[in-house]
Amino acid sequence: MKRCFLCLLSALCLAVLLAGCAFRGQTADADADLPVIKVGYENYPPFTYLDADGQPTGIDVALAREAFSRMGYRPEFVPVDWVEKTHLLDSGAVDCLWSSFTMTDREDDYHWAGPYMLSRQVVAVMPGSEVQTLADLAGKTVAVQATTKPESLFLNHTDSRIPEVRALLTVQNRELIFSYLSKGYVDAIAAHEISIVQFMQDYGLEYRILDEPLQVVGLGVAFSRSDTRGLDTELNAVLAEMRADGTAQAILAGYLPNPERYLEVDGYGK
């Protein structure tokens, strides 16, 4: 009787396993039939990065997979040189840019879907730094990533709170700004607050983020101005649907504490 029971249990387990494989195969086949939409991204944890298996993951990847699935597309994530992002978008190498991309003050540069969440652009310094406020950056050296919002804020001098710095060091590789700060090559860095916090957690580093932000910005998904397919409008509706049904908050909760505060985008920028 015991041997019969074990045989029956083994048969049941095998049947469940085969059924699961068949279901996954059917799902994969169904996804394979969907039209592909190419999503341009760069390594920017926790928004977009590669997991231990080398697969794209992160907040924006999860949001994109859910949103485009609802729209009937299969997203293909394409790593891009962020400095070349607009050219790649206009040339059709990618269909959209979705990688913690600030749409604030860039509203006329692209067709946008969003903002789908808010972010703070901030300044970070070493814990013992004498810099306590934005005003204290006068005469200091600051590192930023090229073509990002912090770069334009320091270069354009449109905000009276941001003083003239001694030098603005611009780099293409985002991770270099953290290295420069840790080694004392610069006095401060500027980037998305979420990404700075993530970098500190990932590498066991300690920086001090200034209380006063450079700017609170809306993040969006960018499509080329020459793209007439209306995907931005359709995606915007789906993103609003995902906020309303709790999907967006559930995704952000896997990466951020208090995710609801990043989703207070209704009426933002209007």
N, C-alpha and C positions, 0 to 999 in steps of 0.2 A: 504493500500500500504506500509506503514511504517513497519507494522508487517511482511509482506511478505518479504520485503527487509532484515530485521533483521534475519529472518529464513534462507533466502538464504545465507547471510553472515556467519551465524553460520555453515551452512552445508559446505560451502567452506573451512572455517577454520578447521573444523573437518577432511575434506578430505585431506587437506595439512598436518595436524598433523599425520594422519594415514599413509600417504605416506612417511613422514619423518621417522616414526618409522619403517615402513617396510624396507626402505632403510638402516637404521642403523642396523636393524636385519640382512639383507642380507650381509652387510659389515662385521658384527661381525661373521656371520656364515662362510663367505669366509675366514676371518682371522683364525678362529678356525680350518679350514682344513689345514692350512699351518704347515709344520714341525717346531717344537720349537727349538730355539737355546738359551741356558742358558748363560746370560751375568752376570758375577760377578762384583759387584760394592761395594763401601763403601760410607758412608755419607761424601760428600766433595763438598759443595755448592761453586759455582753455577754449577759445572759439574754434580754431581749426588746427589740427596737428595729426601726426601719425601715431597709432597705438603700437603696442609691442609686436604685433604681427605686420606692421608696416601699412596698415589700413587707415584711411582718413577717419577722424573722429572729432568730437568736440561739440560745443553748443551749436554752432552754425551748421555743422554737418548734420546733426540730428534734426534741426529745424528744417533744413533743406530737403532731407530725405522724406520727412513727413509731408511737407507742403507740396513738393513736386509729385509725390505719390498721389495726393488728392487731386492734383491737376492732370494726372494721367501720363506723367513723365518718369523716366528713370534717370536720376542725376549721376553724372560721371564727374568726379572731382579731379580737376587739372591744376597741379601746382604752377604758379606763375611768379615771375620776377615782378614784384610789386611796383617797381619804377616803370615797368613797361605795361602796366595793367590797362591803360586806356587804349593803347595801340592794339593790344591783344584782343580787347573787346570789340573795337571798331573793325578789326580785320576778320572777325568771325572765328578766331582761334578758340574763344570761349563765348558762351551765350550770355553769361552774367558774372558778376563779381560778388561773392558772398563770403566775407572774411573780416568781421568786425570793422566794416567800412563806414566811416563817418560821413553822413549825408549833410549834416549841418554846414551851411555856407557853400555847399556844392550842389544845391538843388537844381541849378540850371545846367550842370555839366553832364548829367546823365538822365535817363528815364529811371525813376526810382520806385521800388516797392518798399514801403516803410514810412516812418521808423517802426521797426518791430521790437526794439528794446532801447533803453537808455544806457549811457555809459558816461563816466567822468574821465576827462582828460586831466591828468594830475602831474605834479612834479614830485620826484623822490630824491632823497639825499641819504648820505650815510648817517647812522644814528647820532654820532657826535658832531655833526655839522653845525656851524653857526647859522645856517640858513633856516629861518623859522617861517617866513612869509614869502610871497611872490616878490615883494619889494626888495627883499634881501638878495635876490638874484642879480641885482645891479652889479656889473663888473665881474660876474662869475662866468664860468665856462659850462655850457649845457650840451648834452648829447641827445639827439633825436634820430628817428628813422626817416630816411628820405621819403618825400611826397606824402607824409602823414600830416594830420591836423596840427600836432604840436609844432612841426616845422613851420607851417604857415602862420601860426599864431605868433611865434617869435620873430619871423621875418617881416610880417606885414605891419606890425606895431599899431594895430587897430584897437587894441584894448589897453587903456591907460594903466591898468593894474600890472601889466607885464612890462618890466623895465628893460632898458638897453643892456644886453649882456656883453661881456668882453669877447666871447667867441661862441658861435653855434656850430657844433661838430655834427655833421650829417653823415649817416652811414646807411648802406643798403641792407645789411644784415641786422635785424632787430636785436638779436642776442648780444651783439657787440656793445650796445649801450650799457648793458648791465656789467659787462667785463670792464669797460672803461671807468664806470663809477666805482666798482669794487677795488680797482687798482689805483684809484686816485687821479686818473688822467683828466677827469672832469669833476665839477662840483655838484652837478645835478643831472638828472635825466627826466624826460617827459614822455608819457605814453598813457594808454588806457589803464586805469586803476586796476581793473580786473586782471589784466595781463601781468602787471607788476606783482600783485599778490600771488598769482599762480607761480610766477618765476621764483619768488622767495620760498614758496612751499616745495617746489620741485627740487631746488638746489640747496635748501637749508640756509639761505642767506637772510640778512636782516637789513632792510632799508627803512627809512622814515618817510612816510608820505605826508606832504604838507596838507593841512586842513582845508586850505582854500584851493578849490580846483581851478585849473586854467579855463575850463569850459565844461558844461554839461551838454552832451551831444546825443543826437539820435543816430542809431545804426540802421543802415538800409541795404537793400540789394540793388546793385546798379546794372542797368542795361544800356546799350549804346543808344545815342540820340537818333541814330539812323535805323534802329530796330522798330519796325512798324507792326509787329505781331501782336502787340497788346499784352504781352506776358506780364509786364509790370503791373498793369491794372488787375489782371486775373490773380496774380500772386498776392497783391495787396489785400484782396478780398479774402483769400485763403488764410493769410496771416492773421487777419482780424477774427476770422472764424476760429483759428487755433487759440487765440487769446480768450475768446468767449467761452469755448468748451473746456478750458483748463489744460489743453495739451501743451501749450507753450510754457506755462508755469511748471508743469510736471517735468518737462525737458530741462529747464533751467535749474530746477531743484536738484538735479543730479550733479550739478557743477557748482552752484552758488548758494550761500545761505540767503534767506529772505528774498527769494526770487521775485516776489510780487512787486517789489519796489523798482525793479528794472523794467517792468511791463506797463508802467503808468505813462503810456505814450498818447492816449487820446487827447487831442487838442494841442499836442506838443508842436511848437514851431508855428502855430497859427495865430 
